[in-house]
Amino acid sequence: MYTKTVFDNGLRVITSVMPHTRSVCLAFLVGAGSCYESEEEAGISHFAEHMYFKGTKRRPTAKDISQDVEGVGGIINAGTDKEMTVFWCKVAAAHFPVALDVLGDLLCNSRFDSNDIEQERRVIIEEINMHMDIPQQRVDMVIDELLWPDQPLGREIIGSKKTVAAITREWMLRYIAQRYLPSDTVVSVAGNIQPDETIARIEALFHDWPAGEQSTGYVTNSGQDAPRLRMEHKDSEQVHLCLGVHGFSRFHPRRFALDLLNTAFGVGMSSRLFTEVRENKGLAYDIHSYVEHFLNSGSFVVYAGVDTNKVETAIATVVEEIAKLKQGITADELHRAKELSKGRLQLRLEDSQNMALWLGGQESLRREILDIDEVISIIEAITEDELKQVAQEILVDNGLNLAVVGPVKKEESLLNLLKL
């Protein structure tokens, strides 16, 4: 399914041949994310990612960069997460050399021009304003702040207006020199490729990238001894809420069981949450649950957007459904969840971009890759008893966290609902 090559400087290259597709996706996954920032430099990873697209010596403007890729029908983009920054480009297979040339130019030769930095600072502050104005996004920020208060996992990836305003060019370049190292970078290529030729082209560009070492850890504390509630008043037509508990890390032996429990509970239109909250009671249009796994922690979260007059009813219903999970799920629910999980994975990995990011993400964050058949085997082996044990372990009164954004004020009555 894939091959792994490691250069002398520590750069890891993952190649996956997909002969049925006409495309190729090239992704650079760098160990730079918001979790590795100090409180004062919050947002610097995201800021730096933006600046890589502002111009190089050969392509001095953002337009020069984008038109070289779009001129061959390709797509180029990037994203910053808590533990990783990803740069990717997807093109028709014949244009892989263009994708590699452009992304290589960005990563090796970006100018970080002072005038561009000042202009992009204003753009990012507007991005912060946008996130604050969208209650669905804001409530996602608040639930992380509740789950991990005063620590990197709880901070917003984009930073704050205060920190973004203070970041200087010198600060940014120093951060890049510390974080953008070949030993903590993965190049992942998937699509209709010739692996030997692909590896040779990548090595020609990056063999002299100076090696280095860095600390990849950060402080995490998932301890909690009482339910937590945070409300933010906002004039809106709906109340948006997230109810979450701490989950499992990327390395936890039961992480796949938690994923499967989440699928049965809140993924798709046949899930428990959708059926009870939307179909049976009409309390929400958007109701779902999701799981996140990090290096040393994780989360299991329910999101809902509800009528302002139905907030307590909706929360009580969600809490009741969460409590039922501790009693276990049925054999039919387990079968459905397994088939949905396997099917979605197989469908997703028909796309070269998803394949490149899936393989590269595992190598970058776990330094181990499970192929699709291994994951399917793990899913197949999960039992009803395992899911019940997982639910009983993580779904406890003292572990509940409720974030609410919208026109609500009854804090005491909502806190009283957080009992399983």
C-alpha positions, 0 to 999 in steps of 0.5 A, a space after each residue: 500500500 505504501 513505501 517509506 524512505 528516510 533520508 540521511 537528514 531524517 526527512 521521511 518520505 511516504 509514497 503510495 501508488 494509486 494506479 486507478 486515479 489520474 491525480 497526485 497529491 503531495 503533502 508536507 506535514 511539519 511538526 509545528 502547531 499551536 501546542 508547541 507555542 508558548 502562551 505569549 506566541 500563541 498563533 505563531 504557527 498559523 501566522 507562519 503558515 500564511 506567510 509561506 504563501 506570500 512570495 518567494 524569490 522566484 515567485 514574489 507574490 501570492 498570485 505568482 504562487 497560485 497561478 502556477 498551480 491553478 495554471 495546470 488545473 491544480 489545487 494548493 492549500 495549507 492548514 495549521 492544527 494543534 500538533 501539525 502544519 500541513 502544506 499540500 498540492 493536488 494536480 493531474 499526475 502529469 503535473 507532479 513536477 509542478 506541485 513539487 517545485 512550487 511547494 519546495 519553493 515555498 518551504 525553502 525560499 519564502 521571503 517573509 517580507 516585513 510589509 507582507 507580514 504587517 498586511 497579513 497580520 490585519 488579515 488574521 485579525 479579521 479571521 479571528 473576528 470571523 471566528 468569534 462571530 460564528 457561534 458554531 466555531 466559537 463554541 468549539 473553542 470554548 469546549 477546548 478551553 473547558 477541557 484543557 484550561 490554561 494549557 496548550 490544548 485549550 488554546 485557540 490555534 489562530 491565537 488572540 488579537 493580542 498575541 498576533 499583534 505582538 509577533 515580529 518577523 524575527 520571532 517568526 523566523 526564530 520559531 521556524 528555525 526551531 520547528 521546521 526541521 527534516 527530522 520532524 517533517 514527513 513528505 507524503 505522496 499518493 496517486 498515479 506515481 512512479 515511486 523511484 522517480 518521485 523519491 529521487 525528485 524529492 531527494 534532489 530538492 531536500 537532501 541538503 536540508 540541515 538536520 536538527 533535533 527538537 522536543 516534540 512534547 508539551 504539557 497536558 493535564 486532563 485531570 478533572 474533579 467536578 463538572 464545568 460550565 461556561 456560557 457566552 452570551 451572544 445575540 443569535 437565533 439559536 443556542 449552540 452547545 458542546 457537551 464533552 468529556 476527556 477521551 483517549 490519546 493516539 496511543 491508547 489501546 482502546 482509541 478505536 473502540 472509542 471511535 466506534 462508540 462515537 459512530 454508533 452514538 452520533 455519526 450519521 442519520 441512523 445514529 442514536 443522537 440523530 434519531 432521538 434528538 432530531 427525528 423523535 423530539 425535533 430539538 435540533 437540525 444539526 446534532 452529532 458527536 465527534 472524537 479527537 485524539 492527541 499525543 497525550 489526551 483526547 476528547 469525546 464531544 456532542 454538538 447541537 444547535 437548538 432553539 433558544 426556548 428548548 436549551 434545557 430540554 435539549 441538554 437533558 435529552 443529550 445527557 440522558 442519551 449519554 447515560 444510556 451509553 453506559 448500559 451498552 449498545 445493541 448487536 445491531 448498533 455495533 454491526 451498523 457502526 462497524 459497517 459505517 466506519 469501514 465503508 467511510 474509510 474505504 470510500 475516503 481513501 479512494 481519493 489521492 489527497 485523503 490517502 496522502 494525508 491519512 498515511 502522512 498523518 499517521 507517520 508524523 504523529 505516531 511514527 507508525 502506519 496502520 494500513 487500511 486492512 489492519 484498521 479494518 481488522 481492528 474494527 472487526 474485532 471490537 466487541 459490545 463489552 469493550 464499548 460498554 467498558 469504554 463508555 463507563 470509563 469516560 462518561 462520569 459526572 465529574 468529567 462533564 464539560 458544557 460550553 454554551 454560546 447564545 442568548 442564555 443566562 440560566 447558569 445554575 439550572 444548566 449546571 444542575 443538568 450535568 449529572 449522569 
